[in-house]
Amino acid sequence: MLKKRWLVHGVYEVGRTAFTVVLLSSQVKNKAPAEVQITAEQLLREAKERELELLPPPPKQKITDEEELNDYKLKKRKGFEDNIRKNRTVISNWIKYAQWEESLKEVQRARSIYERALDVDHRNIALWLKYAEMEMKNRQVNHARNIWDRAITILPRVNQFWYKYTYMEEMLGNIAGCRLVFERWMEWQPEEQAWHSYINFELRYKEVEKARAIYERYILSHEEQGAVVFLYACTLVIVHPDVKNWIKYARFEEKHGYIAHGRRVFERAVEFYGEDIMDEQLYVAFAKFEEKQKEFERVRVIYKYALDRIPKQQAQELFKTYTVFEKRFGDRRGIEDVIVSKRRFQYEEEVKASAFLIASVDIWLGDSTHYANPHNYDAWFDYLRLVESDADPDPVRDVYERAIANVPPIQEKRHWRRYIYLWINYALYEELEARDPERTRQVYQACLELIPHKKFTFAKMWLLYGQFEIRQKNLPFARKSLGTGIGKCPKNKLFKGYIELELQLREFDRCRKLYEKYLEFGPENCSTWIKFAELETILGDMDRARAIYELAIGQPRLDMPEVLWKSYIDFEIEQEEYEKTRELYRRLLQRTQHVKVWISYAQFELSLESEARLAKCQQIYEEANKAMRNCEEKEERLMLLESWRDLEAEFGTDVTRERVRKLLPQKVKKRRKLQAEDGSDAGWEEYYDYIFPEDSANQPNLKLLAMAKMWKKQKQQEEEPEEPDESEDSKDSEDSESEKVEVPEHQEEQEAAEAPTEQDTDSDEKKSAS
């Protein structure tokens, strides 16, 4: 039996109506997917373009008499009733029906609809609200009261009904009725905001006593609730009222001038919570209350009572406010003692914890070398920063001695970097805070004896010690310490610091000796040679400076030779020794043929005030171009020609510009094979190469291409018909063209060199070789 399938034949549109032609097919022969797949996005886009889903708006109907109006009402009511009959539980249909009747001023009918809806779902909050709002809009106050009473009776935990009911009574001026509604509400023990709304209602009408009575009932209800829950759940969790309600009650009393009542509220709160459940917010508010009343002794007692009983980690805000209070009204020495003692205890615990933690980790990892270094240096820094505020230096020194006693067990500089700053801070404290130069000297000497200078050193410590001795006006000790440091462990930073010190003291002979020692230590350091020569230049001894430069460029190994040569050349230019400068350039060009050296040489000649400066500059460019013909870096040669072109564009003539233009290369795209690390082919790579007209290797290809081009031109001229009055000038031109074929000019060679850019250069080379 064949399966019947419905196939969509097409969609047709007639007028504003679209319909689909469906054909009945007995069998689907081809089950393969269609070549053109239609996506959901395409279907939606086509539907949007055709607007198939948009229906025309219904025509507007104008009602002219009462009969038509009644027909319209009957039709609409029938539609609403049909919708309700289909699904009675959809409350939105009832509300729309009632609102439509209300818009027609049919309040009785709307009321009937709401009542029928309440019979269906009397727990729908929106239905009650719409019903009551309708009665209030139409000024049916008694009906609205009746609805609100029924709503709060059926759903007493819906706060929105109570808020609306009380607001309506207050707006009507029925203060007594509003108070009765609040009283009925409070019997249900609602949320905190309901109690505060009741209190604010009484305060708006200046009923302070009634507001206090409400606060009392509010707090007492919470007290009773907490006591009951405590009796039944003491083994699980203790339920207690929120502290902020007590604080609000106390502030209410304070705001209205009842200070004794406010203090009594705080005292009752403290008694209620006791010592088992203590909240710092309560004591902070109590203390601030007493502070406003200028009862400073009471404030101090409250803070001390709370700090003695509340755990330290839970009393951060309390401790902060206590500190601020003591700074404003109390003894500074006393509060600082409290702060220092508290934080000192914390840091001691942190140091012990870090010691235990590091020791445990090292034991777990099986590494016993770290067990001797159990302390955290960052914790020591914080601890020392705290105790340094103490006026007595003995405790500070004790902590410093304990800190520096934790010597790193591994003699590696990275482990000593943080540790060495403990010694630096110790020495600075003894010098600046304790004012004890002798102990400062002992700290520096002990630190320098402790550092293993054979493996590594800290130039900072030697320099700080030398600067300390200078401040103490003990110059021999400073020089002796820095000299000892250079002798034990010479470092660049140590040499520079010592030389800077002697320069400030204007001891130039000592600076020369230090530079000599420095160069013996590091002869490859170009910056040292330059600084030494600059010193001699400042002192006016040009021969010594020139001799230093000569020694420097004669070194077999330099870290930055280009900087050294540039400094030497600049020195000769400043001294206006132009011949020596030329000689330096020539000597430098014997060592390197770098393009920047040639360009710098040419710019130097151009900068001189002489008539032949342009000719000399052009000559240098000529020499550079000849010297760089065999250079593998074609980009450098191109850079040279571009610099030469810029020179000729500014100072040259048309002839020289044309000559330089003919020297510029052609940019050609080529391909080359790539090989992977294992020797296999990795494909082809395209790159750009430059063909210079002057290169002898490129001349055969260029001549061959030029001759081919000229042969093509001759072939075209022969095919054209000859004219009878051909002048002698045309013959001369033909003769000149034949000469050009034999000896092509640079311009024709450049035009012919454009051919490889369009085709593969490798194939051209093969053809030329064949």
C-alpha positions in Angstrom: 0.0 0.0 0.0 1.5 3.3 -1.0 1.9 6.0 1.6 0.2 9.3 0.7 2.1 12.5 1.4 1.1 16.1 1.1 3.5 18.2 -0.9 3.4 22.0 -1.0 3.2 23.0 -4.6 3.5 26.7 -4.2 2.3 29.9 -2.5 0.1 32.2 -4.5 -1.2 35.7 -3.6 -4.4 37.1 -5.0 -5.2 40.6 -3.9 -4.6 40.6 -0.1 -5.2 36.9 0.4 -2.4 34.4 0.2 -3.1 30.7 -0.2 -1.1 27.5 -0.7 -1.6 25.0 -3.4 -1.1 21.5 -2.0 -0.8 18.4 -4.2 -1.4 14.9 -3.1 1.4 12.6 -3.9 1.3 8.8 -3.6 5.0 8.3 -3.2 8.1 10.3 -2.6 10.8 8.9 -4.9 13.7 11.1 -4.1 14.4 11.4 -0.3 17.7 13.2 -0.7 18.0 16.8 0.8 17.2 19.6 -1.6 20.1 21.4 -3.2 19.0 24.7 -1.8 18.2 24.5 1.9 15.7 27.0 3.4 16.5 28.2 6.9 14.1 29.5 9.5 15.7 32.9 9.2 14.9 33.1 5.5 11.3 32.1 6.1 10.9 34.8 8.8 12.5 37.4 6.5 10.2 36.5 3.6 7.2 36.6 5.8 8.3 40.1 7.0 8.8 41.3 3.5 5.4 40.0 2.3 3.6 41.0 5.5 1.6 37.8 5.5 1.1 37.8 9.3 -0.2 41.4 9.4 -3.9 41.7 9.3 -5.7 44.8 8.3 -7.2 46.8 11.1 -10.9 46.4 11.6 -13.1 49.2 10.2 -14.2 51.9 12.6 -17.8 51.8 13.6 -19.8 55.0 14.3 -22.8 54.7 16.6 -25.5 57.1 15.8 -28.5 56.1 18.0 -29.3 54.2 21.2 -30.3 51.1 19.4 -27.0 50.7 17.7 -25.3 51.3 21.1 -27.3 48.6 22.7 -26.4 46.2 19.9 -22.8 47.1 20.3 -23.0 46.5 24.1 -24.8 43.2 23.6 -22.1 42.1 21.1 -19.2 43.0 23.4 -20.9 41.4 26.4 -21.5 38.3 24.5 -17.8 38.2 23.5 -16.7 38.7 27.1 -19.1 36.1 28.4 -17.9 33.6 25.7 -14.3 34.2 26.8 -15.2 33.6 30.4 -17.2 30.5 29.6 -14.2 29.1 27.7 -11.8 29.5 30.6 -13.2 30.7 33.9 -9.8 30.6 35.7 -8.2 33.3 33.5 -8.7 36.3 35.8 -7.5 38.8 33.2 -10.6 38.2 31.2 -12.8 39.0 34.2 -10.8 42.2 34.9 -11.0 43.4 31.2 -14.7 42.7 31.3 -15.2 44.7 34.5 -13.0 47.6 33.3 -15.0 47.8 30.1 -18.3 48.0 32.1 -16.7 50.6 34.3 -15.7 52.7 31.2 -19.4 52.7 30.3 -20.3 53.9 33.8 -22.0 50.6 34.5 -20.6 50.4 38.0 -23.3 47.9 39.2 -22.5 45.6 36.4 -18.8 45.9 37.0 -19.4 45.2 40.7 -21.3 42.1 39.7 -18.5 40.9 37.5 -15.9 41.4 40.2 -18.1 39.4 42.6 -18.5 36.6 40.2 -14.7 36.6 39.7 -14.1 36.4 43.4 -16.2 33.4 43.5 -13.9 31.8 41.1 -10.6 32.8 42.7 -10.9 34.7 46.0 -7.1 34.5 46.6 -6.1 36.6 43.6 -4.5 39.8 45.0 -4.7 41.8 41.7 -8.5 41.1 41.6 -9.1 42.6 45.0 -6.9 45.6 44.2 -8.7 46.3 41.0 -12.1 45.9 42.7 -11.2 48.3 45.5 -9.6 50.8 43.2 -12.8 50.9 41.1 -14.9 51.7 44.1 -12.5 54.4 45.2 -12.5 56.0 41.7 -16.2 56.2 41.7 -16.3 57.6 45.3 -18.1 54.6 46.7 -16.3 54.8 50.1 -18.4 52.4 52.0 -18.2 49.8 49.2 -14.4 50.3 49.2 -14.3 49.8 53.0 -16.4 46.7 52.7 -14.0 45.3 50.0 -10.9 46.1 52.1 -12.4 44.5 55.2 -13.2 41.3 53.3 -9.7 41.3 51.7 -7.8 41.7 55.0 -10.1 39.1 56.6 -9.5 36.5 53.9 -5.8 37.4 53.2 -4.4 39.0 56.4 -0.7 38.4 55.4 -0.9 40.5 52.3 0.6 43.7 53.4 -0.4 45.6 50.3 -4.1 45.4 51.4 -3.3 47.0 54.8 -1.2 49.7 53.2 -3.9 50.6 50.7 -6.6 50.5 53.4 -4.8 52.7 55.9 -3.8 55.2 53.2 -7.4 55.5 52.0 -8.7 56.1 55.5 -6.0 58.7 56.2 -6.7 60.5 52.9 -10.4 60.6 53.8 -9.4 62.2 57.2 -10.7 59.3 59.2 -7.8 59.2 61.6 -9.7 57.1 64.2 -10.7 54.5 61.5 -7.1 54.5 60.2 -5.8 53.8 63.8 -8.3 51.0 64.1 -7.1 49.4 60.9 -3.5 49.7 62.2 -4.4 48.0 65.4 -6.1 45.2 63.6 -2.9 44.9 61.5 -0.6 44.8 64.5 -2.5 41.9 66.0 -1.0 39.7 63.2 2.6 40.6 64.2 3.6 41.9 60.7 7.0 42.8 59.4 9.1 45.6 60.8 8.1 48.1 58.1 4.5 47.8 59.2 5.3 48.8 62.8 7.4 51.7 61.5 4.5 52.8 59.3 2.2 52.8 62.3 4.7 54.8 64.3 5.2 57.4 61.5 1.4 57.7 61.2 1.2 58.7 64.9 4.1 61.1 64.6 2.5 62.9 61.7 -0.3 63.9 64.1 2.1 64.7 67.0 1.0 61.7 69.0 4.4 61.0 70.7 3.0 59.0 73.6 1.1 56.7 71.3 4.2 56.3 69.2 6.2 55.3 72.4 3.5 52.8 73.3 3.7 51.3 69.8 7.5 51.0 70.2 7.0 49.3 73.6 4.6 46.8 72.1 6.9 46.3 69.2 9.9 45.6 71.4 8.0 43.5 73.9 6.5 41.4 71.1 10.0 40.6 69.9 11.1 40.0 73.5 8.3 37.5 74.0 9.0 35.9 70.6 12.7 35.5 71.3 12.0 34.0 74.7 9.6 31.5 73.4 11.9 30.4 70.6 14.8 30.3 73.0 12.8 27.8 75.2 12.0 25.5 72.3 15.2 25.7 70.2 18.0 26.4 72.7 19.9 23.4 71.5 19.7 24.5 67.8 20.0 28.3 67.5 19.2 31.4 69.6 16.6 33.6 67.9 16.7 37.2 69.1 15.3 40.5 67.8 17.3 42.8 65.6 19.5 45.4 67.3 18.5 48.1 64.9 15.0 48.2 66.4 16.3 49.0 69.8 18.6 51.7 68.3 15.7 53.3 66.4 13.6 53.3 69.6 16.5 55.0 71.5 17.0 57.6 68.7 13.3 58.3 68.7 13.5 59.1 72.4 16.6 61.2 71.8 15.0 63.1 68.9 12.1 64.2 71.0 14.2 65.2 73.9 13.6 62.3 76.3 17.3 61.6 77.1 16.5 59.5 80.2 14.1 57.4 78.3 16.7 56.8 75.5 19.4 55.8 78.0 16.9 53.4 79.6 16.2 51.8 76.2 19.9 51.2 75.7 20.2 49.7 79.2 17.3 47.4 78.6 18.8 46.3 75.3 22.1 45.4 77.0 20.3 43.5 79.8 18.1 41.7 77.2 21.1 40.4 75.1 23.4 39.8 78.1 27.0 38.6 77.7 26.1 35.6 75.6 24.9 37.5 72.6 26.8 40.8 72.2 26.6 43.0 69.1 29.1 45.8 68.5 26.6 48.0 66.7 24.5 48.3 69.9 27.5 49.4 72.0 28.7 51.8 69.3 25.3 53.5 69.2 25.1 53.6 73.0 28.5 55.2 73.2 27.7 57.8 70.5 24.4 58.6 72.4 26.4 59.2 75.6 29.0 61.2 73.6 26.3 63.6 72.4 25.3 64.1 76.0 28.9 65.0 76.9 29.1 62.0 79.2 32.7 61.0 78.4 33.2 58.8 81.4 30.1 56.8 80.5 31.4 56.5 76.9 34.8 55.2 78.1 33.1 52.7 80.4 30.8 51.4 77.6 33.8 50.9 75.2 35.9 49.1 77.7 33.0 46.9 78.8 32.4 45.9 75.2 36.0 45.4 74.2 36.6 43.2 77.2 33.7 40.9 76.2 33.5 40.9 72.4 36.1 38.9 70.5 38.7 41.0 68.8 37.9 39.8 65.2 34.2 40.8 65.8 34.9 44.3 67.2 36.8 46.1 64.5 34.2 48.9 64.1 33.9 49.2 67.9 37.7 49.5 68.3 37.8 52.1 65.4 35.2 54.3 67.0 36.8 54.0 70.4 40.1 55.2 68.9 38.4 58.2 67.3 36.8 59.1 70.5 40.0 58.9 72.5 41.8 61.0 69.9 39.1 63.7 70.2 38.4 63.7 74.0 40.8 61.3 75.7 44.4 60.8 76.5 46.4 60.1 73.4 49.0 58.1 75.2 46.5 55.7 76.6 44.8 55.0 73.3 48.1 54.5 71.5 49.1 52.0 74.2 45.9 50.1 73.5 46.3 50.2 69.8 50.0 49.2 69.9 49.4 46.3 72.4 46.5 45.0 70.3 48.3 45.1 67.0 51.5 43.8 68.6 49.6 40.8 69.7 48.3 40.3 66.2 51.7 40.5 64.6 53.2 38.1 67.2 50.5 35.6 66.3 51.1 36.1 62.6 54.9 35.6 63.0 54.3 32.4 65.0 51.7 31.2 62.5 54.0 31.8 59.6 56.8 30.0 61.4 54.6 27.0 62.0 53.3 27.0 58.5 56.7 27.2 56.8 58.1 24.5 59.1 55.1 22.2 58.4 55.4 22.7 54.6 59.1 22.1 54.7 58.7 18.9 56.7 55.9 17.7 54.4 58.1 18.3 51.4 61.1 16.6 53.0 63.2 19.8 52.8 65.0 20.4 56.1 67.1 23.4 54.8 64.2 25.8 55.1 63.4 24.8 58.6 66.0 27.3 60.0 64.2 30.2 58.3 60.7 30.0 59.7 59.9 33.8 59.7 58.0 35.9 57.3 59.9 39.1 56.6 56.8 41.0 55.4 55.2 40.4 58.8 58.4 41.7 60.5 58.3 44.9 58.4 54.7 45.5 59.5 55.6 44.7 63.1 58.6 47.1 63.0 56.5 49.9 61.5 54.2 49.5 64.4 56.7 49.5 67.2 58.7 52.4 65.7 56.0 54.8 66.8 56.9 54.0 70.4 59.1 56.7 72.1 61.1 54.1 73.9 63.9 52.7 71.6 64.6 49.6 73.7 61.5 47.6 72.6 62.2 48.7 69.0 65.8 47.5 69.1 64.6 44.3 70.7 62.3 43.6 67.7 65.0 44.6 65.2 67.4 42.2 66.8 64.9 39.4 66.7 64.2 40.1 63.1 67.8 40.2 61.8 68.6 37.1 63.8 66.6 35.1 61.1 69.4 34.8 58.6 68.5 33.1 55.3 70.1 29.7 55.3 70.7 29.6 51.5 73.5 31.8 50.2 71.6 33.0 47.1 71.0 36.6 46.5 67.3 36.3 45.7 66.7 34.9 49.2 68.6 37.8 50.8 66.9 40.7 49.0 64.0 41.2 51.5 66.2 40.3 54.5 68.8 43.0 53.8 66.2 45.7 54.1 65.8 44.8 57.7 69.4 45.9 58.3 68.8 49.1 56.2 65.7 50.0 58.2 67.6 49.2 61.4 70.5 51.5 60.5 68.2 54.3 59.4 66.2 54.0 62.6 69.3 54.3 64.8 70.5 57.3 62.8 67.3 59.3 62.3 65.1 58.3 65.2 67.4 57.2 68.0 70.2 59.7 67.1 72.9 57.2 68.0 75.7 57.4 65.3 77.9 54.8 67.1 75.2 52.1 67.1 74.4 53.0 63.4 78.0 52.4 62.5 77.9 49.1 64.4 74.8 48.0 62.5 76.4 48.8 59.1 79.6 47.0 60.0 77.8 43.9 61.4 75.7 43.7 58.2 78.7 44.0 55.9 80.5 41.3 57.9 77.5 39.0 57.6 77.1 39.2 53.8 79.0 36.5 51.9 80.9 38.8 49.6 82.7 35.9 47.8 79.4 34.8 46.3 77.4 38.0 46.1 77.2 41.4 47.6 74.9 44.4 48.0 76.4 47.6 46.6 73.6 49.5 48.3 74.9 48.7 51.7 78.4 49.9 50.9 77.1 53.1 49.5 74.7 53.8 52.4 77.6 53.2 54.8 79.8 55.6 52.9 77.1 58.3 52.8 76.5 57.8 56.5 80.2 58.5 57.2 80.1 61.6 55.0 77.1 62.9 57.0 79.1 62.3 60.1 82.0 64.3 58.5 84.2 61.3 58.7 85.6 61.3 55.1 88.5 58.8 55.7 86.1 56.2 57.0 83.8 56.6 54.0 86.7 56.2 51.5 88.0 53.3 53.4 84.7 51.5 53.4 84.1 52.1 49.7 87.6 51.1 48.9 87.2 47.9 50.9 84.0 47.2 49.0 85.7 47.7 45.6 88.5 45.5 46.7 86.3 42.7 48.0 83.6 42.7 45.3 83.9 45.2 42.5 80.5 46.1 40.9 79.4 48.7 38.4 77.0 50.3 40.8 79.7 50.6 43.5 82.2 52.2 41.2 79.6 54.7 39.9 78.6 55.6 43.5 82.2 56.1 44.6 83.0 58.2 41.5 79.9 60.3 42.0 80.9 60.9 45.7 84.4 62.1 44.7 82.9 64.3 41.9 80.7 66.0 44.5 83.8 66.6 46.6 85.7 67.9 43.6 88.5 65.3 44.0 89.3 64.9 40.3 92.6 63.1 40.7 90.8 60.5 42.8 88.1 60.3 40.1 90.8 59.5 37.5 92.2 56.8 39.6 88.8 55.3 40.2 88.1 55.4 36.5 91.3 53.6 35.8 90.4 50.9 38.3 86.9 50.8 36.8 88.3 50.2 33.3 90.7 47.6 34.6 87.6 45.8 36.0 85.5 46.2 32.9 87.4 47.4 29.8 84.4 46.4 27.5 82.1 49.0 29.1 81.7 51.8 26.6 79.8 54.1 28.9 82.7 54.1 31.3 85.2 55.2 28.6 82.7 57.9 27.5 82.2 59.2 31.0 86.0 59.2 31.6 86.6 61.2 28.4 83.8 63.6 29.3 85.4 64.2 32.6 88.7 65.1 31.0 86.8 67.3 28.5 85.1 69.2 31.3 88.5 69.7 33.0 89.9 71.1 29.7 92.5 68.4 29.0 91.6 67.6 25.4 94.7 65.5 24.8 93.9 63.2 27.6 90.3 62.9 26.4 91.5 62.1 22.9 93.9 59.5 24.3 91.1 57.9 26.3 89.0 57.6 23.2 91.9 56.1 21.2 92.5 53.5 24.0 88.7 52.8 24.0 88.4 52.1 20.2 91.5 50.0 20.4 89.9 47.5 22.8 89.3 44.0 21.2 85.8 43.7 22.8 83.2 46.4 23.4 79.6 46.2 24.4 78.4 49.2 22.4 81.1 50.2 19.9 78.7 52.3 17.8 78.0 54.6 20.8 81.7 55.0 21.5 82.6 55.9 18.0 79.7 58.4 17.8 80.8 60.0 21.0 84.4 60.2 19.7 83.2 61.8 16.5 81.0 64.3 18.3 84.0 65.2 20.5 86.1 66.0 17.5 83.3 68.0 15.9 82.9 70.0 19.1 86.6 70.8 19.0 86.3 71.8 15.3 88.9 69.3 14.3 87.3 68.4 11.0 90.3 66.7 9.5 90.6 64.4 12.4 86.8 63.8 12.1 87.3 62.7 8.5 90.1 60.5 9.5 87.9 58.9 12.2 85.2 58.3 9.7 87.7 56.7 7.3 89.0 54.5 10.1 85.5 53.5 11.1 84.6 52.7 7.5 87.6 50.3 7.4 86.0 48.4 10.2 82.4 48.4 9.0 80.6 49.4 5.9 77.3 50.1 7.6 75.0 52.4 5.6 74.4 54.7 8.6 78.1 55.4 8.9 78.2 56.5 5.2 75.1 58.6 5.6 76.5 60.2 8.8 79.7 60.9 7.0 77.9 62.6 4.1 75.8 64.7 6.4 78.9 65.7 8.3 80.5 67.0 5.1 77.2 68.8 4.2 77.0 70.5 7.6 80.4 72.2 7.1 80.5 75.8 5.9 82.5 75.4 2.7 82.0 75.9 -1.0 82.9 72.3 -1.9 80.7 70.7 0.7 78.1 69.5 -1.8 80.7 68.0 -4.1 82.3 66.2 -1.2 79.0 64.9 0.0 78.2 63.6 -3.5 81.6 62.0 -3.7 81.0 60.2 -0.4 77.7 58.9 -1.7 79.5 57.7 -4.9 82.1 55.9 -2.8 79.4 54.4 -0.6 77.4 53.2 -3.6 80.5 51.5 -5.1 81.4 50.0 -1.8 78.0 48.6 -1.2 77.5 46.9 -4.6 78.5 43.6 -3.2 76.5 44.0 0.0 74.0 41.2 0.7 71.7 43.5 2.5 69.9 45.3 -0.4 67.7 47.2 1.9 70.7 49.1 3.3 71.8 49.9 -0.3 68.3 51.2 -1.0 68.4 53.3 2.1 71.7 54.9 0.9 70.2 55.7 -2.5 67.1 57.1 -1.0 69.2 59.4 1.3 71.2 60.4 -1.8 68.0 61.1 -3.7 66.7 63.3 -0.9 70.0 65.2 -0.9 69.9 65.8 -4.7 66.2 66.8 -4.4 67.2 69.6 -2.1 70.6 70.7 -3.4 71.3 69.0 -6.7 70.6 69.8 -10.4 68.3 68.1 -12.8 71.2 66.1 -14.2 72.3 64.7 -10.8 68.7 64.0 -9.9 68.2 62.0 -13.1 71.4 60.1 -12.5 70.4 59.2 -9.0 67.0 58.2 -10.2 68.5 55.8 -12.7 70.4 54.1 -9.9 67.3 53.3 -7.9 66.3 49.6 -8.1 63.2 47.9 -9.2 61.1 46.1 -6.7 60.4 42.5 -7.9 58.3 39.8 -6.3 59.9 36.4 -6.2 59.2 32.9 -4.8 61.4 30.5 -3.0 61.1 27.1 -1.5 60.8 26.6 2.2 62.2 23.6 4.1 61.1 22.3 7.4 63.4 21.4 10.2 63.4 17.7 9.1 64.4 18.6 5.6 60.9 18.2 4.0 59.3 20.7 1.7 57.3 23.3 3.5 55.8 25.1 0.5 56.7 28.3 -1.3 57.2 31.8 0.1 56.8 35.0 -1.7 59.3 37.8 -1.0 60.4 41.1 -2.5 63.8 41.6 -4.1 65.5 44.6 -5.5 67.2 44.7 -9.0 69.8 47.4 -9.3 70.6 48.6 -12.8 74.4 48.8 -12.0 74.7 45.2 -11.0 76.7 43.3 -13.6 74.8 40.1 -12.8 71.6 41.7 -13.9 73.0 43.3 -17.2 72.5 40.3 -19.5 68.9 39.8 -18.5 68.2 43.6 -18.8 69.9 43.8 -22.2 68.1 40.8 -23.5 64.7 42.2 -22.4 65.6 45.7 -23.8 66.6 44.2 -27.2 63.5 42.1 -27.3 61.4 45.3 -26.7 63.3 47.2 -29.5 62.8 44.3 -31.9 59.1 44.4 -31.3 59.1 48.1 -32.0 61.0 47.6 -35.3 58.6 44.9 -36.3 55.6 47.2 -35.8 57.3 50.0 -37.9 58.0 47.6 -40.7 54.4 46.5 -40.9 53.2 50.1 -41.3 53.0 51.5 -45.0 55.9 53.7 -46.0 55.1 57.3 -46.9 56.6 58.8 -50.1 57.8 62.2 -48.4 59.8 60.6 -45.6 62.2 63.2 -44.4 65.8 62.8 -43.3 64.8 63.3 -39.7 62.8 60.1 -39.7 65.8 58.2 -41.1 68.0 59.7 -38.5 65.6 58.6 -35.8 65.6 55.1 -37.2 69.3 55.0 -37.1 69.3 56.2 -33.6 66.8 53.5 -32.6 69.0 50.9 -34.2 71.9 52.2 -32.1 69.7 52.0 -29.0 69.1 48.4 -29.7 72.7 47.7 -29.6 73.5 49.7 -26.5 70.3 50.3 -24.5 70.2 53.2 -22.1 69.5 53.0 -18.3 66.0 54.3 -18.9 65.1 51.5 -21.4 66.7 49.0 -19.1 64.5 50.1 -16.3 61.4 49.8 -18.5 62.4 46.4 -19.6 63.1 45.4 -16.0 59.4 45.9 -15.3 58.6 42.7 -17.1 59.7 40.3 -14.3 57.2 41.9 -11.9 54.3 40.6 -13.9 55.6 37.0 -14.4 57.4 34.5 -12.3 61.1 35.5 -12.2 62.3 32.0 -11.9 60.7 31.1 -15.3 62.3 34.2 -16.8 65.7 33.2 -15.6 65.2 29.7 -17.1 64.3 31.1 -20.4 67.2 33.5 -20.4 69.6 30.7 -19.5 68.2 28.5 -22.4 
